[in-house]
Amino acid sequence: MKYDVVIIGGVAAGTSAGASAKRTDSSLDILLIQKERFISYGGCGLPYYVQGIVKNIDDLIEFTPQEFREKKGVEVLPEHEVFEVDFERKIVKARSVNDGDVKEFEYKKLVVTTGASPIIPDLEGIEDERIFTIRTPEDAMRIRRFIEEKKPKSVAIVGGGYIGVEMSEAFRTHGLRVFLIEMMDHLLGNAEPEINEIVVNTLERNGVKVLLKTQVEKFIPDERIKVITDSGDIEVDMVLISVGVKPNAEIFDNVRKGIKGAIEVDEMGRTSMKDVFSAGDCAVVKHFITGENVYIPMGTTANKQGRIVGRNVAGRGERFIGVLGSSITKIFDVEFGRTGLTEEEARKFGYDSGSVYIKSSSKAKYYPGSGPIHIKLSFDKETGKILGAQMVGSSVHRRVDIVASAIYGGLTVEELGYLDLAYAPSFSPVWDPVLISGNVARRYLKLDNR
Ligand SMILES: Cc1cc2nc3c(=O)[nH]c(=O)nc-3n(C[C@H](O)[C@H](O)[C@H](O)COP(=O)(O)OP(=O)(O)OC[C@H]3O[C@@H](n4cnc5c(N)ncnc54)[C@H](O)[C@@H]3O)c2cc1C
């Protein structure tokens, strides 16, 4: 069978690419091949399904294959895994995951949106069935079923990134004792020391035992699972591994790879192979500040890159502006968010960077519900340009987005300090914490007019 466009992988990037290609040119015949039975799901909502806030897994599914076909005009072949691509003859070979039946499809343009898979460390005992990862709806259903049926009393989470932290809350909601094990001295990838301290305190206050600078060496499965670490052993009823992801790019061995083995793409989503595009967690993305390719796999980016690739396979020439690594998460009653570079990261790229740390309140202090908010803002001391921020506390969401927008707009800390942000006591103090951070940063500039 022949198609104008064949897409491999059908979650955020793949469905965005398919829908936008068809919207751009409705005459295109498009086929989307997906390994799983689900397509188009909100992976970001999986911790909330395990927690129970989201009752049914179907609530996380945007479109079934049939709905996607009917509403977006894209043919879908679920439960088929692409195992080979003949780039010379432009042929994709897919095998049914149910009966092994092999089908071949010819393409004019190919879109690789195969995403990423959890990294499974090579540790003794890791194959025990009470040791889980979370990536797909099936993974989340397995974890929730285990909790409901086996009634575990404790869990060790290996890896203190976003998923580990979010899953801590999910497990606490079910009453489990939670050990969060992280080999670095901080959580959430690159949390700054002042910010990290608040994150750790929040977790501990909510019953999560945080073990930093602790490396898991092996598991000894018995009636319970003994987790052997370099600083002592713990016994738990289940384990979640959340030590990061790796791009699903191995089968495309002729396509140029970049950082962490992710597929190299340019701003238009083109790979090194003619007529082959890629987007999402299997691909690199350009960093807006440094201009370098990075691997920051996020749902937000997968959607945007996918949309651009979709338009480009349909004949447009759109370019992606690049990412700042903006992200946010909720840690019980506290929010953590970040965007751009830390002072230290910026220095590695040659910036004469500085940073300030301020504490303020989320609303006017007298207004009910006001809570503390801590901001660490990084900037270029020479030019005053804002480079990044990390925040923790109340109402972080809109504030981290203000800083992200300011970076995209090329604003300086002085300009940030005087932005006309909407104010009323129920939303912020009259000097919003973001404005304060800009005004404090200004004192450390090397400019005459500070
Ligand atoms: C628990 C959790 C929470 C998250 N929270 C957030 C969040 O709050 N914010 C955020 O921005 N991001 C979050 N993410 C990340 C986000 O889910 C991913 O960035 C996003 O799903 C990436 O989309 P994708 O389409 O690139 O890849 P994927 O979602 O990985 O989809 C790729 C699909 O391709 C299929 N596939 C792979 N190889 C083949 C093949 N050979 N043949 C056919 N099909 C194939 C895979 O089975 C998969 O279904 C979270 C992720 C998880 C797991």
The ligand as an SDF file (V2000), in Angstrom:
LIG
                    3D

 53 58  0  0  0  0  0  0  0  0999 V2000
    4.3130    9.8680   34.1050 C   0  0  0  0  0  0  0  0  0  0  0  0
    4.6490   10.9320   33.1250 C   0  0  0  0  0  0  0  0  0  0  0  0
    4.3570   12.2590   33.4100 C   0  0  0  0  0  0  0  0  0  0  0  0
    4.6990   13.2680   32.4930 C   0  0  0  0  0  0  0  0  0  0  0  0
    4.3880   14.5710   32.7940 N   0  0  0  0  0  0  0  0  0  0  0  0
    4.6640   15.5540   31.8970 C   0  0  0  0  0  0  0  0  0  0  0  0
    4.2930   16.9050   32.1580 C   0  0  0  0  0  0  0  0  0  0  0  0
    3.6890   17.2170   33.1990 O   0  0  0  0  0  0  0  0  0  0  0  0
    4.6140   17.8510   31.2310 N   0  0  0  0  0  0  0  0  0  0  0  0
    5.2320   17.5380   30.0480 C   0  0  0  0  0  0  0  0  0  0  0  0
    5.4720   18.4360   29.2210 O   0  0  0  0  0  0  0  0  0  0  0  0
    5.5890   16.2550   29.7720 N   0  0  0  0  0  0  0  0  0  0  0  0
    5.3280   15.2700   30.6650 C   0  0  0  0  0  0  0  0  0  0  0  0
    5.6420   13.9640   30.3770 N   0  0  0  0  0  0  0  0  0  0  0  0
    6.3540   13.6640   29.1190 C   0  0  0  0  0  0  0  0  0  0  0  0
    5.4000   13.4670   27.9610 C   0  0  0  0  0  0  0  0  0  0  0  0
    4.4570   12.4840   28.2730 O   0  0  0  0  0  0  0  0  0  0  0  0
    6.2080   13.0650   26.7460 C   0  0  0  0  0  0  0  0  0  0  0  0
    7.1280   14.0860   26.4810 O   0  0  0  0  0  0  0  0  0  0  0  0
    5.3160   12.8460   25.5100 C   0  0  0  0  0  0  0  0  0  0  0  0
    4.4670   11.7600   25.6980 O   0  0  0  0  0  0  0  0  0  0  0  0
    6.1920   12.6060   24.2890 C   0  0  0  0  0  0  0  0  0  0  0  0
    5.3870   12.3360   23.2010 O   0  0  0  0  0  0  0  0  0  0  0  0
    5.9520   11.5590   21.9260 P   0  0  0  0  0  0  0  0  0  0  0  0
    4.8020   11.4540   20.9830 O   0  0  0  0  0  0  0  0  0  0  0  0
    7.1880   12.1960   21.4620 O   0  0  0  0  0  0  0  0  0  0  0  0
    6.3930   10.1320   22.4660 O   0  0  0  0  0  0  0  0  0  0  0  0
    5.6450    8.9660   23.2210 P   0  0  0  0  0  0  0  0  0  0  0  0
    4.6030    9.5050   24.1320 O   0  0  0  0  0  0  0  0  0  0  0  0
    6.7190    8.1140   23.8090 O   0  0  0  0  0  0  0  0  0  0  0  0
    4.9040    8.1720   22.0600 O   0  0  0  0  0  0  0  0  0  0  0  0
    5.5990    7.4380   21.0980 C   0  0  0  0  0  0  0  0  0  0  0  0
    4.7780    6.2320   20.7030 C   0  0  0  0  0  0  0  0  0  0  0  0
    5.4490    5.5660   19.6360 O   0  0  0  0  0  0  0  0  0  0  0  0
    5.3120    4.1720   19.8130 C   0  0  0  0  0  0  0  0  0  0  0  0
    6.4090    3.4830   19.1130 N   0  0  0  0  0  0  0  0  0  0  0  0
    7.7230    3.4370   19.4700 C   0  0  0  0  0  0  0  0  0  0  0  0
    8.4330    2.7100   18.5800 N   0  0  0  0  0  0  0  0  0  0  0  0
    7.5420    2.2820   17.6510 C   0  0  0  0  0  0  0  0  0  0  0  0
    7.6600    1.4700   16.4900 C   0  0  0  0  0  0  0  0  0  0  0  0
    8.8410    0.9760   16.1040 N   0  0  0  0  0  0  0  0  0  0  0  0
    6.5370    1.2110   15.7720 N   0  0  0  0  0  0  0  0  0  0  0  0
    5.3420    1.7400   16.1320 C   0  0  0  0  0  0  0  0  0  0  0  0
    5.1660    2.5060   17.2340 N   0  0  0  0  0  0  0  0  0  0  0  0
    6.2550    2.7820   17.9770 C   0  0  0  0  0  0  0  0  0  0  0  0
    5.4260    4.0060   21.3210 C   0  0  0  0  0  0  0  0  0  0  0  0
    4.8820    2.7660   21.7500 O   0  0  0  0  0  0  0  0  0  0  0  0
    4.6260    5.2000   21.8220 C   0  0  0  0  0  0  0  0  0  0  0  0
    3.2820    4.8760   22.0100 O   0  0  0  0  0  0  0  0  0  0  0  0
    5.3250   12.9350   31.2680 C   0  0  0  0  0  0  0  0  0  0  0  0
    5.6120   11.5930   30.9760 C   0  0  0  0  0  0  0  0  0  0  0  0
    5.2740   10.6090   31.8820 C   0  0  0  0  0  0  0  0  0  0  0  0
    5.5780    9.1670   31.5480 C   0  0  0  0  0  0  0  0  0  0  0  0
  1  2  1  0
  2  3  1  0
  2 52  2  0
  3  4  2  0
  4  5  1  0
  4 50  1  0
  5  6  2  0
  6  7  1  0
  6 13  1  0
  7  8  2  0
  7  9  1  0
  9 10  1  0
 10 11  2  0
 10 12  1  0
 12 13  2  0
 13 14  1  0
 14 15  1  0
 14 50  1  0
 15 16  1  0
 16 17  1  0
 16 18  1  0
 18 19  1  0
 18 20  1  0
 20 21  1  0
 20 22  1  0
 22 23  1  0
 23 24  1  0
 24 25  2  0
 24 26  1  0
 24 27  1  0
 27 28  1  0
 28 29  2  0
 28 30  1  0
 28 31  1  0
 31 32  1  0
 32 33  1  0
 33 34  1  0
 33 48  1  0
 34 35  1  0
 35 36  1  0
 35 46  1  0
 36 37  1  0
 36 45  1  0
 37 38  2  0
 38 39  1  0
 39 40  1  0
 39 45  2  0
 40 41  1  0
 40 42  2  0
 42 43  1  0
 43 44  2  0
 44 45  1  0
 46 47  1  0
 46 48  1  0
 48 49  1  0
 50 51  2  0
 51 52  1  0
 52 53  1  0
M  END
$$$$
